[in-house]
Structure formats: structure tokens, C-alpha cells
Amino acid sequence: MIRREDLIEIGIFNKPHGVNGETAATVDCDLEVMERFSCVIVELDGIFVPFFVSSYRTKGRNAILMQIDGMNSDTDAATLTNKRLYVRKQEYDALMDELGADEFPIDYFVGYEVAHAGGEEIGTVTDVDDSTENVLFRVRTAAGEEVLIPAVDEFVTDIDAERKRLVVDLPAGLLDL
């Protein structure tokens, strides 16, 4: 079973392109990088589903056209419209290591534990809200509550990728909002 914390969001599907099942997507990486992933993953009805891509080609500066195996009409491709596009974090990590990249998309931190600089645990990042200019980590506490933490460099004091842990230094009262 594919879990959200094992994935990296790299884009979003746009509308179908033509009538033969090809679909457009806006992505955060180059065509050469996209072609190296074994599959793309989409959440459908609450389940993460892998799709295998038989061909890629560019469309403009940030868009890629994909022909996904088994999608043979615009109706098939329309099922992906406005769906977030993911790849496996493990594949992403290996590829970024190979390419020597040292930056992570903000979505990379889903599944990380979050703690105060003093050591007190806050919770686990369950999602990233990037619907506004102020990007927020959605963090589920041990008590089951959700707190929002601004995803800004000023608050994140340490990133331990090996332990999957973020250490934050937050202004007093921020978690009470």
C-alpha cells in the first residue's frame, strides 16, 4: 500500500491534450528528470494509485504532456484533471543524490516529526498547505489535534533527514492560535 508520507508532490495534472488520452501536467522538474521515475502517483478516492507513463514531451516552459498506459481517450485522461502528481520519495532521493541537488520541495517534510528547540515534541507533519503565499505545515499532535506552523526558514532551526525530524523555534503562543 502506498502511503502519503512515502511520496513527494511534484506537480498537478491539467486538462487532457487531444483525444487520444494524452494529458498535460505542470511539474516542478525537467523532462529529463520526469522520464527517470518508474511511475507517477495520483490519489483517487483516497487511495494512492501508480500510473505508468509510456511517453513524455514538453509543452511550454513548465508543462509536460504524458501518455499514460491504459488511457486512450480524452475521457480517460479527464479523470486526472486537477489531481496532484506524486512520485516515490525513495526514487526522488536517489535521483537528487545522483544529480547532486541539495534542495527539497516543501512537500518533502510530510511524515517528519516536529519538536521545539528545547526538545518537547509537537507532532507529525501530515500535509503542507500551500494554497496561499504563507505556506504552512499541518501538524497532528499526540492528542490528535491539528496545529499549523509556518514553513519559514526563521522558525526551522534544524532538519535531521536521517531521523526524519524538524526542530523549530516558534514565537510564544503561535501554537495556541
C-alpha positions in Angstrom: 0.0 0.0 0.0 1.3 3.4 -0.9 1.3 5.9 1.9 1.3 9.7 1.7 4.5 10.1 3.7 6.3 7.9 1.1 5.6 10.4 -1.6 6.7 13.8 -2.9 4.3 16.1 -4.7 6.0 17.3 -7.9 3.1 18.9 -9.8 -0.5 18.9 -10.8 -2.4 17.4 -13.8 -4.0 19.9 -16.1 -6.7 19.0 -18.7 -6.4 16.3 -21.4 -4.5 17.2 -24.5 -6.2 16.0 -27.6 -8.5 13.0 -27.9 -6.0 10.1 -27.6 -5.6 10.0 -23.8 -2.6 12.3 -23.5 -2.7 14.7 -20.6 -0.8 17.8 -19.6 0.8 18.4 -16.2 2.5 21.4 -14.6 5.6 20.0 -12.8 8.5 21.2 -10.7 11.2 19.3 -12.6 12.6 18.9 -16.1 11.5 16.4 -18.7 14.8 14.5 -18.3 14.1 14.1 -14.6 10.5 13.1 -15.1 11.5 10.4 -17.5 13.6 8.7 -14.9 10.8 8.0 -12.4 9.3 4.5 -12.6 5.8 5.8 -12.3 3.7 8.8 -11.3 1.2 8.5 -8.5 -2.2 10.1 -8.1 -4.7 10.0 -5.2 -8.0 8.6 -6.4 -10.9 8.1 -4.0 -8.5 8.2 -1.0 -6.1 5.7 -2.4 -2.7 6.4 -4.0 -2.6 4.8 -7.4 0.5 4.4 -9.6 0.4 5.1 -13.3 3.0 4.1 -15.8 3.9 6.6 -18.5 4.7 5.4 -22.0 5.9 8.8 -23.3 6.7 12.3 -22.3 7.1 15.5 -24.2 7.4 19.2 -23.3 4.6 21.8 -23.7 5.8 25.3 -22.9 8.1 26.1 -20.0 6.7 24.2 -17.1 4.2 21.8 -18.7 4.8 18.2 -19.8 2.5 16.1 -21.9 2.2 12.5 -20.8 0.7 9.4 -22.4 -0.2 7.1 -19.6 -0.6 3.4 -20.2 -4.3 2.4 -20.5 -5.6 5.9 -21.1 -6.7 6.0 -24.7 -9.2 8.8 -24.8 -9.8 12.4 -23.5 -12.4 11.0 -21.2 -9.9 8.6 -19.6 -7.4 11.5 -19.2 -10.0 13.8 -17.8 -10.1 11.6 -14.6 -6.7 13.1 -13.7 -7.6 16.8 -14.2 -6.6 18.9 -11.2 -5.2 15.9 -9.4 -1.9 16.3 -7.6 1.0 14.5 -9.1 3.4 12.5 -6.8 6.4 10.3 -7.2 8.0 7.9 -4.6 10.2 9.8 -2.1 12.8 7.0 -2.2 13.2 7.4 -6.0 13.3 11.1 -5.7 16.0 10.9 -3.0 18.2 8.6 -5.1 17.8 10.8 -8.2 18.6 14.0 -6.3 21.7 12.4 -4.8 22.8 11.3 -8.2 22.3 14.8 -9.6 23.9 16.5 -6.6 20.8 18.5 -5.7 20.6 19.8 -2.1 17.2 21.5 -2.0 13.9 19.7 -1.2 10.4 20.7 -2.2 8.4 21.7 0.9 6.2 18.6 0.5 9.3 16.5 1.3 8.7 17.0 5.0 5.4 15.2 5.2 5.9 12.4 7.7 8.6 14.3 9.7 8.4 14.6 13.4 8.4 18.2 14.7 9.9 19.2 18.0 10.6 22.5 19.9 14.2 23.6 20.0 14.1 22.6 23.7 13.2 19.0 22.8 9.5 19.0 23.5 7.6 17.0 20.8 4.9 18.9 18.9 3.7 16.2 16.4 4.0 14.9 12.9 3.7 16.8 9.6 0.6 15.3 7.9 0.4 17.8 5.0 1.6 21.1 3.6 -0.9 23.9 2.9 0.4 25.9 0.0 -2.9 27.4 -1.1 -1.7 30.9 -0.1 1.7 32.7 -0.1 2.1 31.7 3.5 3.0 28.0 3.3 2.0 26.1 6.4 2.9 22.7 7.9 -0.2 20.8 9.0 1.0 19.0 12.2 -1.0 16.3 14.1 -0.2 16.4 17.8 -0.2 13.3 20.0 -3.6 14.5 21.4 -5.0 14.3 17.8 -5.3 18.0 17.3 -4.1 19.8 14.2 -1.8 22.8 14.5 -0.4 25.0 11.7 3.2 26.0 11.7 4.5 28.5 9.1 7.1 26.8 6.9 9.7 29.5 7.0 13.4 29.4 7.5 13.3 31.6 10.5 11.3 29.0 12.5 13.1 25.8 11.4 16.4 25.6 13.3 17.4 22.0 12.3 16.5 19.4 9.7 17.6 15.9 10.5 16.8 13.9 7.3 18.2 10.7 8.7 15.8 10.7 11.7 13.0 12.5 9.7 12.8 15.3 12.3 12.4 19.1 12.2 13.3 21.2 15.1 11.5 24.6 15.3 11.9 27.7 17.4 8.4 29.3 17.5 7.2 32.6 18.9 5.3 32.2 22.2 1.6 31.5 21.7 1.8 30.6 18.0 0.6 27.0 18.6 -2.4 28.4 20.6 -3.9 30.2 17.6 
